[in-house]
Amino acid sequence: MAVFGSLGVDMPRTAVEQFAAGRPISRRSLRTGDLVFFGKPPNHVGIAISGREVVHASISRGVVVDSVEDLDRALSVSGYRRVVRLK
């Protein structure tokens, strides 16, 4: 929310609301700024910093960069979203 807010984009507060607000994309089209959601229902979200890496807040490690593949194994990716325009 804070990252997008600093760019003038209003984001919903919860991961579920953010998941619903973004446009679905495939893993292959993931690029910097896209959102990666984890859990069913989504309860954790990271921001892609490339097509392969995501920055996110880890409870045990703080704000970290991890590969999408590692996060998928650990947390189970629930989807990828591109924020086009939110109100």
PDB file of N, CA, C and O in Angstrom:
ATOM      1  N   MET A   1       0.821  -1.181   0.000  1.00  0.00           N
ATOM      2  CA  MET A   1       0.000   0.000   0.000  1.00  0.00           C
ATOM      3  C   MET A   1       0.873   1.255   0.000  1.00  0.00           C
ATOM      4  O   MET A   1       0.609   2.202  -0.741  1.00  0.00           O
ATOM      5  N   ALA A   2       1.910   1.256   0.833  1.00  0.00           N
ATOM      6  CA  ALA A   2       2.767   2.437   0.951  1.00  0.00           C
ATOM      7  C   ALA A   2       3.555   2.703  -0.329  1.00  0.00           C
ATOM      8  O   ALA A   2       3.690   3.852  -0.751  1.00  0.00           O
ATOM      9  N   VAL A   3       4.076   1.636  -0.949  1.00  0.00           N
ATOM     10  CA  VAL A   3       4.859   1.811  -2.176  1.00  0.00           C
ATOM     11  C   VAL A   3       3.996   2.403  -3.284  1.00  0.00           C
ATOM     12  O   VAL A   3       4.385   3.375  -3.931  1.00  0.00           O
ATOM     13  N   PHE A   4       2.835   1.816  -3.498  1.00  0.00           N
ATOM     14  CA  PHE A   4       1.957   2.325  -4.545  1.00  0.00           C
ATOM     15  C   PHE A   4       1.416   3.709  -4.188  1.00  0.00           C
ATOM     16  O   PHE A   4       1.269   4.563  -5.062  1.00  0.00           O
ATOM     17  N   GLY A   5       1.122   3.933  -2.911  1.00  0.00           N
ATOM     18  CA  GLY A   5       0.648   5.243  -2.466  1.00  0.00           C
ATOM     19  C   GLY A   5       1.656   6.342  -2.748  1.00  0.00           C
ATOM     20  O   GLY A   5       1.279   7.459  -3.102  1.00  0.00           O
ATOM     21  N   SER A   6       2.947   6.026  -2.592  1.00  0.00           N
ATOM     22  CA  SER A   6       3.979   7.029  -2.861  1.00  0.00           C
ATOM     23  C   SER A   6       4.035   7.391  -4.348  1.00  0.00           C
ATOM     24  O   SER A   6       4.613   8.411  -4.723  1.00  0.00           O
ATOM     25  N   LEU A   7       3.431   6.546  -5.190  1.00  0.00           N
ATOM     26  CA  LEU A   7       3.374   6.803  -6.635  1.00  0.00           C
ATOM     27  C   LEU A   7       2.017   7.361  -7.062  1.00  0.00           C
ATOM     28  O   LEU A   7       1.743   7.518  -8.252  1.00  0.00           O
ATOM     29  N   GLY A   8       1.173   7.657  -6.069  1.00  0.00           N
ATOM     30  CA  GLY A   8      -0.133   8.228  -6.362  1.00  0.00           C
ATOM     31  C   GLY A   8      -1.203   7.218  -6.728  1.00  0.00           C
ATOM     32  O   GLY A   8      -2.251   7.580  -7.263  1.00  0.00           O
ATOM     33  N   VAL A   9      -0.936   5.941  -6.439  1.00  0.00           N
ATOM     34  CA  VAL A   9      -1.915   4.889  -6.737  1.00  0.00           C
ATOM     35  C   VAL A   9      -2.545   4.427  -5.429  1.00  0.00           C
ATOM     36  O   VAL A   9      -1.850   3.940  -4.537  1.00  0.00           O
ATOM     37  N   ASP A  10      -3.867   4.582  -5.315  1.00  0.00           N
ATOM     38  CA  ASP A  10      -4.571   4.127  -4.119  1.00  0.00           C
ATOM     39  C   ASP A  10      -4.737   2.617  -4.180  1.00  0.00           C
ATOM     40  O   ASP A  10      -5.258   2.079  -5.156  1.00  0.00           O
ATOM     41  N   MET A  11      -4.291   1.941  -3.132  1.00  0.00           N
ATOM     42  CA  MET A  11      -4.397   0.489  -3.063  1.00  0.00           C
ATOM     43  C   MET A  11      -5.329   0.096  -1.927  1.00  0.00           C
ATOM     44  O   MET A  11      -5.333   0.739  -0.878  1.00  0.00           O
ATOM     45  N   PRO A  12      -6.113  -0.948  -2.126  1.00  0.00           N
ATOM     46  CA  PRO A  12      -6.882  -1.483  -1.009  1.00  0.00           C
ATOM     47  C   PRO A  12      -5.921  -1.974   0.082  1.00  0.00           C
ATOM     48  O   PRO A  12      -4.738  -2.192  -0.180  1.00  0.00           O
ATOM     49  N   ARG A  13      -6.429  -2.143   1.286  1.00  0.00           N
ATOM     50  CA  ARG A  13      -5.574  -2.499   2.417  1.00  0.00           C
ATOM     51  C   ARG A  13      -5.196  -3.969   2.466  1.00  0.00           C
ATOM     52  O   ARG A  13      -4.029  -4.282   2.702  1.00  0.00           O
ATOM     53  N   THR A  14      -6.131  -4.879   2.254  1.00  0.00           N
ATOM     54  CA  THR A  14      -5.842  -6.304   2.469  1.00  0.00           C
ATOM     55  C   THR A  14      -5.368  -6.989   1.192  1.00  0.00           C
ATOM     56  O   THR A  14      -5.618  -6.516   0.083  1.00  0.00           O
ATOM     57  N   ALA A  15      -4.679  -8.113   1.375  1.00  0.00           N
ATOM     58  CA  ALA A  15      -4.199  -8.894   0.231  1.00  0.00           C
ATOM     59  C   ALA A  15      -5.363  -9.378  -0.628  1.00  0.00           C
ATOM     60  O   ALA A  15      -5.261  -9.377  -1.855  1.00  0.00           O
ATOM     61  N   VAL A  16      -6.453  -9.785  -0.012  1.00  0.00           N
ATOM     62  CA  VAL A  16      -7.620 -10.255  -0.769  1.00  0.00           C
ATOM     63  C   VAL A  16      -8.186  -9.135  -1.632  1.00  0.00           C
ATOM     64  O   VAL A  16      -8.528  -9.358  -2.793  1.00  0.00           O
ATOM     65  N   GLU A  17      -8.288  -7.928  -1.070  1.00  0.00           N
ATOM     66  CA  GLU A  17      -8.801  -6.781  -1.825  1.00  0.00           C
ATOM     67  C   GLU A  17      -7.843  -6.376  -2.945  1.00  0.00           C
ATOM     68  O   GLU A  17      -8.282  -6.020  -4.039  1.00  0.00           O
ATOM     69  N   GLN A  18      -6.540  -6.428  -2.677  1.00  0.00           N
ATOM     70  CA  GLN A  18      -5.552  -6.107  -3.701  1.00  0.00           C
ATOM     71  C   GLN A  18      -5.595  -7.138  -4.835  1.00  0.00           C
ATOM     72  O   GLN A  18      -5.486  -6.784  -6.009  1.00  0.00           O
ATOM     73  N   PHE A  19      -5.755  -8.401  -4.476  1.00  0.00           N
ATOM     74  CA  PHE A  19      -5.847  -9.478  -5.463  1.00  0.00           C
ATOM     75  C   PHE A  19      -7.024  -9.234  -6.406  1.00  0.00           C
ATOM     76  O   PHE A  19      -6.907  -9.412  -7.619  1.00  0.00           O
ATOM     77  N   ALA A  20      -8.151  -8.829  -5.842  1.00  0.00           N
ATOM     78  CA  ALA A  20      -9.356  -8.577  -6.637  1.00  0.00           C
ATOM     79  C   ALA A  20      -9.206  -7.334  -7.512  1.00  0.00           C
ATOM     80  O   ALA A  20      -9.824  -7.251  -8.573  1.00  0.00           O
ATOM     81  N   ALA A  21      -8.400  -6.377  -7.084  1.00  0.00           N
ATOM     82  CA  ALA A  21      -8.273  -5.109  -7.802  1.00  0.00           C
ATOM     83  C   ALA A  21      -7.326  -5.189  -8.997  1.00  0.00           C
ATOM     84  O   ALA A  21      -7.478  -4.436  -9.959  1.00  0.00           O
ATOM     85  N   GLY A  22      -6.361  -6.084  -8.942  1.00  0.00           N
ATOM     86  CA  GLY A  22      -5.385  -6.169 -10.026  1.00  0.00           C
ATOM     87  C   GLY A  22      -5.890  -6.990 -11.202  1.00  0.00           C
ATOM     88  O   GLY A  22      -6.834  -7.770 -11.074  1.00  0.00           O
ATOM     89  N   ARG A  23      -5.250  -6.803 -12.342  1.00  0.00           N
ATOM     90  CA  ARG A  23      -5.583  -7.571 -13.549  1.00  0.00           C
ATOM     91  C   ARG A  23      -4.736  -8.834 -13.549  1.00  0.00           C
ATOM     92  O   ARG A  23      -3.516  -8.746 -13.409  1.00  0.00           O
ATOM     93  N   PRO A  24      -5.347 -10.016 -13.703  1.00  0.00           N
ATOM     94  CA  PRO A  24      -4.586 -11.276 -13.704  1.00  0.00           C
ATOM     95  C   PRO A  24      -3.562 -11.312 -14.843  1.00  0.00           C
ATOM     96  O   PRO A  24      -3.844 -10.892 -15.965  1.00  0.00           O
ATOM     97  N   ILE A  25      -2.387 -11.817 -14.532  1.00  0.00           N
ATOM     98  CA  ILE A  25      -1.342 -12.021 -15.532  1.00  0.00           C
ATOM     99  C   ILE A  25      -0.736 -13.399 -15.314  1.00  0.00           C
ATOM    100  O   ILE A  25      -0.939 -14.015 -14.267  1.00  0.00           O
ATOM    101  N   SER A  26      -0.001 -13.876 -16.290  1.00  0.00           N
ATOM    102  CA  SER A  26       0.671 -15.169 -16.156  1.00  0.00           C
ATOM    103  C   SER A  26       2.031 -14.991 -15.496  1.00  0.00           C
ATOM    104  O   SER A  26       2.575 -13.888 -15.452  1.00  0.00           O
ATOM    105  N   ARG A  27       2.564 -16.078 -14.991  1.00  0.00           N
ATOM    106  CA  ARG A  27       3.900 -16.066 -14.392  1.00  0.00           C
ATOM    107  C   ARG A  27       4.932 -15.609 -15.424  1.00  0.00           C
ATOM    108  O   ARG A  27       5.872 -14.889 -15.088  1.00  0.00           O
ATOM    109  N   ARG A  28       4.758 -16.023 -16.662  1.00  0.00           N
ATOM    110  CA  ARG A  28       5.710 -15.670 -17.718  1.00  0.00           C
ATOM    111  C   ARG A  28       5.741 -14.178 -18.019  1.00  0.00           C
ATOM    112  O   ARG A  28       6.773 -13.654 -18.439  1.00  0.00           O
ATOM    113  N   SER A  29       4.626 -13.491 -17.809  1.00  0.00           N
ATOM    114  CA  SER A  29       4.595 -12.055 -18.117  1.00  0.00           C
ATOM    115  C   SER A  29       4.926 -11.179 -16.910  1.00  0.00           C
ATOM    116  O   SER A  29       4.815  -9.955 -16.990  1.00  0.00           O
ATOM    117  N   LEU A  30       5.331 -11.785 -15.799  1.00  0.00           N
ATOM    118  CA  LEU A  30       5.669 -11.042 -14.582  1.00  0.00           C
ATOM    119  C   LEU A  30       6.813 -10.063 -14.858  1.00  0.00           C
ATOM    120  O   LEU A  30       7.835 -10.427 -15.441  1.00  0.00           O
ATOM    121  N   ARG A  31       6.616  -8.803 -14.423  1.00  0.00           N
ATOM    122  CA  ARG A  31       7.657  -7.794 -14.584  1.00  0.00           C
ATOM    123  C   ARG A  31       7.673  -6.878 -13.356  1.00  0.00           C
ATOM    124  O   ARG A  31       6.797  -6.953 -12.495  1.00  0.00           O
ATOM    125  N   THR A  32       8.664  -6.035 -13.299  1.00  0.00           N
ATOM    126  CA  THR A  32       8.849  -5.128 -12.166  1.00  0.00           C
ATOM    127  C   THR A  32       7.563  -4.350 -11.876  1.00  0.00           C
ATOM    128  O   THR A  32       6.953  -3.765 -12.771  1.00  0.00           O
ATOM    129  N   GLY A  33       7.170  -4.360 -10.600  1.00  0.00           N
ATOM    130  CA  GLY A  33       5.981  -3.636 -10.164  1.00  0.00           C
ATOM    131  C   GLY A  33       4.728  -4.488 -10.069  1.00  0.00           C
ATOM    132  O   GLY A  33       3.745  -4.077  -9.452  1.00  0.00           O
ATOM    133  N   ASP A  34       4.751  -5.679 -10.677  1.00  0.00           N
ATOM    134  CA  ASP A  34       3.596  -6.571 -10.564  1.00  0.00           C
ATOM    135  C   ASP A  34       3.531  -7.154  -9.157  1.00  0.00           C
ATOM    136  O   ASP A  34       4.531  -7.199  -8.440  1.00  0.00           O
ATOM    137  N   LEU A  35       2.358  -7.591  -8.782  1.00  0.00           N
ATOM    138  CA  LEU A  35       2.150  -8.160  -7.453  1.00  0.00           C
ATOM    139  C   LEU A  35       2.082  -9.677  -7.532  1.00  0.00           C
ATOM    140  O   LEU A  35       1.500 -10.240  -8.459  1.00  0.00           O
ATOM    141  N   VAL A  36       2.689 -10.331  -6.542  1.00  0.00           N
ATOM    142  CA  VAL A  36       2.665 -11.784  -6.431  1.00  0.00           C
ATOM    143  C   VAL A  36       1.976 -12.105  -5.110  1.00  0.00           C
ATOM    144  O   VAL A  36       2.383 -11.632  -4.049  1.00  0.00           O
ATOM    145  N   PHE A  37       0.916 -12.924  -5.197  1.00  0.00           N
ATOM    146  CA  PHE A  37       0.100 -13.246  -4.027  1.00  0.00           C
ATOM    147  C   PHE A  37       0.323 -14.685  -3.594  1.00  0.00           C
ATOM    148  O   PHE A  37       0.555 -15.572  -4.415  1.00  0.00           O
ATOM    149  N   PHE A  38       0.248 -14.897  -2.281  1.00  0.00           N
ATOM    150  CA  PHE A  38       0.493 -16.208  -1.703  1.00  0.00           C
ATOM    151  C   PHE A  38      -0.648 -16.583  -0.769  1.00  0.00           C
ATOM    152  O   PHE A  38      -1.280 -15.719  -0.162  1.00  0.00           O
ATOM    153  N   GLY A  39      -0.903 -17.884  -0.662  1.00  0.00           N
ATOM    154  CA  GLY A  39      -1.935 -18.399   0.230  1.00  0.00           C
ATOM    155  C   GLY A  39      -3.281 -18.479  -0.447  1.00  0.00           C
ATOM    156  O   GLY A  39      -3.527 -17.831  -1.464  1.00  0.00           O
ATOM    157  N   LYS A  40      -4.145 -19.283   0.133  1.00  0.00           N
ATOM    158  CA  LYS A  40      -5.512 -19.459  -0.374  1.00  0.00           C
ATOM    159  C   LYS A  40      -6.458 -19.325   0.802  1.00  0.00           C
ATOM    160  O   LYS A  40      -6.491 -20.218   1.648  1.00  0.00           O
ATOM    161  N   PRO A  41      -7.226 -18.258   0.897  1.00  0.00           N
ATOM    162  CA  PRO A  41      -7.232 -17.064   0.040  1.00  0.00           C
ATOM    163  C   PRO A  41      -5.927 -16.285   0.224  1.00  0.00           C
ATOM    164  O   PRO A  41      -5.205 -16.508   1.196  1.00  0.00           O
ATOM    165  N   PRO A  42      -5.625 -15.384  -0.693  1.00  0.00           N
ATOM    166  CA  PRO A  42      -4.372 -14.630  -0.588  1.00  0.00           C
ATOM    167  C   PRO A  42      -4.264 -13.921   0.756  1.00  0.00           C
ATOM    168  O   PRO A  42      -5.173 -13.204   1.175  1.00  0.00           O
ATOM    169  N   ASN A  43      -3.113 -14.139   1.433  1.00  0.00           N
ATOM    170  CA  ASN A  43      -2.903 -13.491   2.724  1.00  0.00           C
ATOM    171  C   ASN A  43      -1.524 -12.846   2.830  1.00  0.00           C
ATOM    172  O   ASN A  43      -1.154 -12.308   3.874  1.00  0.00           O
ATOM    173  N   HIS A  44      -0.773 -12.910   1.738  1.00  0.00           N
ATOM    174  CA  HIS A  44       0.569 -12.328   1.712  1.00  0.00           C
ATOM    175  C   HIS A  44       0.818 -11.855   0.289  1.00  0.00           C
ATOM    176  O   HIS A  44       0.397 -12.502  -0.670  1.00  0.00           O
ATOM    177  N   VAL A  45       1.502 -10.723   0.155  1.00  0.00           N
ATOM    178  CA  VAL A  45       1.753 -10.177  -1.182  1.00  0.00           C
ATOM    179  C   VAL A  45       3.167  -9.604  -1.246  1.00  0.00           C
ATOM    180  O   VAL A  45       3.670  -9.026  -0.282  1.00  0.00           O
ATOM    181  N   GLY A  46       3.782  -9.780  -2.395  1.00  0.00           N
ATOM    182  CA  GLY A  46       5.094  -9.205  -2.647  1.00  0.00           C
ATOM    183  C   GLY A  46       5.057  -8.419  -3.945  1.00  0.00           C
ATOM    184  O   GLY A  46       4.139  -8.578  -4.750  1.00  0.00           O
ATOM    185  N   ILE A  47       6.057  -7.570  -4.148  1.00  0.00           N
ATOM    186  CA  ILE A  47       6.159  -6.774  -5.365  1.00  0.00           C
ATOM    187  C   ILE A  47       7.338  -7.312  -6.179  1.00  0.00           C
ATOM    188  O   ILE A  47       8.456  -7.414  -5.674  1.00  0.00           O
ATOM    189  N   ALA A  48       7.078  -7.651  -7.431  1.00  0.00           N
ATOM    190  CA  ALA A  48       8.141  -8.144  -8.305  1.00  0.00           C
ATOM    191  C   ALA A  48       9.143  -7.026  -8.569  1.00  0.00           C
ATOM    192  O   ALA A  48       8.769  -5.889  -8.857  1.00  0.00           O
ATOM    193  N   ILE A  49      10.426  -7.374  -8.465  1.00  0.00           N
ATOM    194  CA  ILE A  49      11.480  -6.414  -8.815  1.00  0.00           C
ATOM    195  C   ILE A  49      12.175  -6.861 -10.101  1.00  0.00           C
ATOM    196  O   ILE A  49      13.084  -6.200 -10.602  1.00  0.00           O
ATOM    197  N   SER A  50      11.723  -7.992 -10.613  1.00  0.00           N
ATOM    198  CA  SER A  50      12.150  -8.509 -11.914  1.00  0.00           C
ATOM    199  C   SER A  50      11.166  -9.619 -12.258  1.00  0.00           C
ATOM    200  O   SER A  50      10.196  -9.832 -11.530  1.00  0.00           O
ATOM    201  N   GLY A  51      11.401 -10.318 -13.341  1.00  0.00           N
ATOM    202  CA  GLY A  51      10.551 -11.441 -13.680  1.00  0.00           C
ATOM    203  C   GLY A  51      10.802 -12.659 -12.822  1.00  0.00           C
ATOM    204  O   GLY A  51      10.083 -13.654 -12.921  1.00  0.00           O
ATOM    205  N   ARG A  52      11.824 -12.587 -11.974  1.00  0.00           N
ATOM    206  CA  ARG A  52      12.196 -13.749 -11.160  1.00  0.00           C
ATOM    207  C   ARG A  52      12.280 -13.475  -9.661  1.00  0.00           C
ATOM    208  O   ARG A  52      12.313 -14.421  -8.874  1.00  0.00           O
ATOM    209  N   GLU A  53      12.313 -12.210  -9.244  1.00  0.00           N
ATOM    210  CA  GLU A  53      12.496 -11.891  -7.835  1.00  0.00           C
ATOM    211  C   GLU A  53      11.385 -10.995  -7.305  1.00  0.00           C
ATOM    212  O   GLU A  53      10.812 -10.173  -8.020  1.00  0.00           O
ATOM    213  N   VAL A  54      11.105 -11.194  -6.012  1.00  0.00           N
ATOM    214  CA  VAL A  54      10.026 -10.473  -5.334  1.00  0.00           C
ATOM    215  C   VAL A  54      10.553  -9.914  -4.020  1.00  0.00           C
ATOM    216  O   VAL A  54      11.256 -10.603  -3.280  1.00  0.00           O
ATOM    217  N   VAL A  55      10.208  -8.661  -3.734  1.00  0.00           N
ATOM    218  CA  VAL A  55      10.501  -8.092  -2.429  1.00  0.00           C
ATOM    219  C   VAL A  55       9.223  -8.211  -1.607  1.00  0.00           C
ATOM    220  O   VAL A  55       8.131  -7.910  -2.089  1.00  0.00           O
ATOM    221  N   HIS A  56       9.372  -8.658  -0.352  1.00  0.00           N
ATOM    222  CA  HIS A  56       8.211  -8.852   0.518  1.00  0.00           C
ATOM    223  C   HIS A  56       8.653  -8.775   1.973  1.00  0.00           C
ATOM    224  O   HIS A  56       9.846  -8.814   2.273  1.00  0.00           O
ATOM    225  N   ALA A  57       7.692  -8.666   2.863  1.00  0.00           N
ATOM    226  CA  ALA A  57       7.984  -8.592   4.293  1.00  0.00           C
ATOM    227  C   ALA A  57       7.834  -9.973   4.902  1.00  0.00           C
ATOM    228  O   ALA A  57       6.741 -10.538   4.932  1.00  0.00           O
ATOM    229  N   SER A  58       8.938 -10.505   5.383  1.00  0.00           N
ATOM    230  CA  SER A  58       8.951 -11.809   6.038  1.00  0.00           C
ATOM    231  C   SER A  58       8.828 -11.600   7.547  1.00  0.00           C
ATOM    232  O   SER A  58       9.489 -10.732   8.116  1.00  0.00           O
ATOM    233  N   ILE A  59       7.993 -12.387   8.176  1.00  0.00           N
ATOM    234  CA  ILE A  59       7.822 -12.257   9.632  1.00  0.00           C
ATOM    235  C   ILE A  59       9.146 -12.495  10.351  1.00  0.00           C
ATOM    236  O   ILE A  59       9.468 -11.782  11.302  1.00  0.00           O
ATOM    237  N   SER A  60       9.907 -13.477   9.912  1.00  0.00           N
ATOM    238  CA  SER A  60      11.137 -13.830  10.612  1.00  0.00           C
ATOM    239  C   SER A  60      12.378 -13.084  10.126  1.00  0.00           C
ATOM    240  O   SER A  60      13.355 -12.974  10.868  1.00  0.00           O
ATOM    241  N   ARG A  61      12.360 -12.563   8.877  1.00  0.00           N
ATOM    242  CA  ARG A  61      13.572 -11.967   8.309  1.00  0.00           C
ATOM    243  C   ARG A  61      13.450 -10.495   7.956  1.00  0.00           C
ATOM    244  O   ARG A  61      14.424  -9.895   7.500  1.00  0.00           O
ATOM    245  N   GLY A  62      12.275  -9.892   8.154  1.00  0.00           N
ATOM    246  CA  GLY A  62      12.082  -8.493   7.784  1.00  0.00           C
ATOM    247  C   GLY A  62      11.820  -8.362   6.290  1.00  0.00           C
ATOM    248  O   GLY A  62      11.345  -9.312   5.667  1.00  0.00           O
ATOM    249  N   VAL A  63      12.117  -7.216   5.706  1.00  0.00           N
ATOM    250  CA  VAL A  63      11.902  -7.002   4.277  1.00  0.00           C
ATOM    251  C   VAL A  63      13.061  -7.657   3.522  1.00  0.00           C
ATOM    252  O   VAL A  63      14.227  -7.338   3.751  1.00  0.00           O
ATOM    253  N   VAL A  64      12.717  -8.579   2.618  1.00  0.00           N
ATOM    254  CA  VAL A  64      13.721  -9.380   1.923  1.00  0.00           C
ATOM    255  C   VAL A  64      13.376  -9.543   0.450  1.00  0.00           C
ATOM    256  O   VAL A  64      12.255  -9.270   0.021  1.00  0.00           O
ATOM    257  N   VAL A  65      14.352  -9.990  -0.305  1.00  0.00           N
ATOM    258  CA  VAL A  65      14.166 -10.335  -1.709  1.00  0.00           C
ATOM    259  C   VAL A  65      14.329 -11.843  -1.825  1.00  0.00           C
ATOM    260  O   VAL A  65      15.320 -12.410  -1.364  1.00  0.00           O
ATOM    261  N   ASP A  66      13.345 -12.486  -2.448  1.00  0.00           N
ATOM    262  CA  ASP A  66      13.376 -13.928  -2.671  1.00  0.00           C
ATOM    263  C   ASP A  66      13.001 -14.223  -4.110  1.00  0.00           C
ATOM    264  O   ASP A  66      12.369 -13.401  -4.773  1.00  0.00           O
ATOM    265  N   SER A  67      13.387 -15.387  -4.592  1.00  0.00           N
ATOM    266  CA  SER A  67      12.969 -15.784  -5.928  1.00  0.00           C
ATOM    267  C   SER A  67      11.506 -16.224  -5.881  1.00  0.00           C
ATOM    268  O   SER A  67      11.030 -16.729  -4.864  1.00  0.00           O
ATOM    269  N   VAL A  68      10.811 -16.026  -6.981  1.00  0.00           N
ATOM    270  CA  VAL A  68       9.412 -16.452  -7.069  1.00  0.00           C
ATOM    271  C   VAL A  68       9.320 -17.958  -6.840  1.00  0.00           C
ATOM    272  O   VAL A  68       8.398 -18.429  -6.174  1.00  0.00           O
ATOM    273  N   GLU A  69      10.274 -18.719  -7.391  1.00  0.00           N
ATOM    274  CA  GLU A  69      10.257 -20.173  -7.251  1.00  0.00           C
ATOM    275  C   GLU A  69      10.376 -20.596  -5.788  1.00  0.00           C
ATOM    276  O   GLU A  69       9.648 -21.479  -5.334  1.00  0.00           O
ATOM    277  N   ASP A  70      11.295 -19.964  -5.050  1.00  0.00           N
ATOM    278  CA  ASP A  70      11.460 -20.299  -3.632  1.00  0.00           C
ATOM    279  C   ASP A  70      10.202 -19.962  -2.839  1.00  0.00           C
ATOM    280  O   ASP A  70       9.780 -20.733  -1.977  1.00  0.00           O
ATOM    281  N   LEU A  71       9.607 -18.812  -3.132  1.00  0.00           N
ATOM    282  CA  LEU A  71       8.392 -18.418  -2.417  1.00  0.00           C
ATOM    283  C   LEU A  71       7.231 -19.346  -2.754  1.00  0.00           C
ATOM    284  O   LEU A  71       6.418 -19.670  -1.889  1.00  0.00           O
ATOM    285  N   ASP A  72       7.157 -19.770  -4.006  1.00  0.00           N
ATOM    286  CA  ASP A  72       6.083 -20.679  -4.399  1.00  0.00           C
ATOM    287  C   ASP A  72       6.188 -21.985  -3.625  1.00  0.00           C
ATOM    288  O   ASP A  72       5.174 -22.528  -3.186  1.00  0.00           O
ATOM    289  N   ARG A  73       7.399 -22.491  -3.455  1.00  0.00           N
ATOM    290  CA  ARG A  73       7.592 -23.735  -2.687  1.00  0.00           C
ATOM    291  C   ARG A  73       7.234 -23.528  -1.212  1.00  0.00           C
ATOM    292  O   ARG A  73       6.625 -24.398  -0.590  1.00  0.00           O
ATOM    293  N   ALA A  74       7.610 -22.387  -0.663  1.00  0.00           N
ATOM    294  CA  ALA A  74       7.402 -22.134   0.767  1.00  0.00           C
ATOM    295  C   ALA A  74       5.984 -21.680   1.108  1.00  0.00           C
ATOM    296  O   ALA A  74       5.441 -22.072   2.141  1.00  0.00           O
ATOM    297  N   LEU A  75       5.379 -20.857   0.248  1.00  0.00           N
ATOM    298  CA  LEU A  75       4.111 -20.218   0.598  1.00  0.00           C
ATOM    299  C   LEU A  75       2.964 -20.526  -0.356  1.00  0.00           C
ATOM    300  O   LEU A  75       1.812 -20.239  -0.031  1.00  0.00           O
ATOM    301  N   SER A  76       3.236 -21.084  -1.489  1.00  0.00           N
ATOM    302  CA  SER A  76       2.229 -21.412  -2.499  1.00  0.00           C
ATOM    303  C   SER A  76       1.627 -20.161  -3.147  1.00  0.00           C
ATOM    304  O   SER A  76       0.763 -19.497  -2.574  1.00  0.00           O
ATOM    305  N   VAL A  77       2.104 -19.863  -4.347  1.00  0.00           N
ATOM    306  CA  VAL A  77       1.614 -18.708  -5.098  1.00  0.00           C
ATOM    307  C   VAL A  77       0.147 -18.909  -5.446  1.00  0.00           C
ATOM    308  O   VAL A  77      -0.241 -19.965  -5.947  1.00  0.00           O
ATOM    309  N   SER A  78      -0.661 -17.896  -5.180  1.00  0.00           N
ATOM    310  CA  SER A  78      -2.089 -17.968  -5.529  1.00  0.00           C
ATOM    311  C   SER A  78      -2.401 -17.168  -6.786  1.00  0.00           C
ATOM    312  O   SER A  78      -3.493 -17.290  -7.340  1.00  0.00           O
ATOM    313  N   GLY A  79      -1.459 -16.352  -7.240  1.00  0.00           N
ATOM    314  CA  GLY A  79      -1.683 -15.631  -8.487  1.00  0.00           C
ATOM    315  C   GLY A  79      -0.794 -14.421  -8.628  1.00  0.00           C
ATOM    316  O   GLY A  79      -0.114 -13.998  -7.694  1.00  0.00           O
ATOM    317  N   TYR A  80      -0.823 -13.879  -9.829  1.00  0.00           N
ATOM    318  CA  TYR A  80      -0.037 -12.700 -10.196  1.00  0.00           C
ATOM    319  C   TYR A  80      -1.001 -11.650 -10.697  1.00  0.00           C
ATOM    320  O   TYR A  80      -1.946 -11.964 -11.421  1.00  0.00           O
ATOM    321  N   ARG A  81      -0.769 -10.405 -10.318  1.00  0.00           N
ATOM    322  CA  ARG A  81      -1.649  -9.320 -10.739  1.00  0.00           C
ATOM    323  C   ARG A  81      -0.837  -8.109 -11.155  1.00  0.00           C
ATOM    324  O   ARG A  81       0.232  -7.832 -10.610  1.00  0.00           O
ATOM    325  N   ARG A  82      -1.369  -7.399 -12.129  1.00  0.00           N
ATOM    326  CA  ARG A  82      -0.802  -6.133 -12.556  1.00  0.00           C
ATOM    327  C   ARG A  82      -1.797  -5.046 -12.165  1.00  0.00           C
ATOM    328  O   ARG A  82      -2.981  -5.121 -12.492  1.00  0.00           O
ATOM    329  N   VAL A  83      -1.302  -4.052 -11.472  1.00  0.00           N
ATOM    330  CA  VAL A  83      -2.147  -2.937 -11.065  1.00  0.00           C
ATOM    331  C   VAL A  83      -2.158  -1.938 -12.203  1.00  0.00           C
ATOM    332  O   VAL A  83      -1.156  -1.277 -12.478  1.00  0.00           O
ATOM    333  N   VAL A  84      -3.299  -1.837 -12.859  1.00  0.00           N
ATOM    334  CA  VAL A  84      -3.406  -0.947 -13.999  1.00  0.00           C
ATOM    335  C   VAL A  84      -3.865   0.415 -13.533  1.00  0.00           C
ATOM    336  O   VAL A  84      -3.214   1.426 -13.798  1.00  0.00           O
ATOM    337  N   ARG A  85      -4.974   0.439 -12.847  1.00  0.00           N
ATOM    338  CA  ARG A  85      -5.522   1.699 -12.343  1.00  0.00           C
ATOM    339  C   ARG A  85      -6.495   1.369 -11.239  1.00  0.00           C
ATOM    340  O   ARG A  85      -7.469   0.646 -11.451  1.00  0.00           O
ATOM    341  N   LEU A  86      -6.234   1.898 -10.063  1.00  0.00           N
ATOM    342  CA  LEU A  86      -7.121   1.672  -8.929  1.00  0.00           C
ATOM    343  C   LEU A  86      -7.657   2.998  -8.448  1.00  0.00           C
ATOM    344  O   LEU A  86      -6.988   4.026  -8.553  1.00  0.00           O
ATOM    345  N   LYS A  87      -8.872   2.973  -7.917  1.00  0.00           N
ATOM    346  CA  LYS A  87      -9.479   4.196  -7.388  1.00  0.00           C
ATOM    347  C   LYS A  87      -9.320   4.252  -5.901  1.00  0.00           C
ATOM    348  O   LYS A  87      -9.767   5.209  -5.268  1.00  0.00           O
TER     349      LYS A  87
END
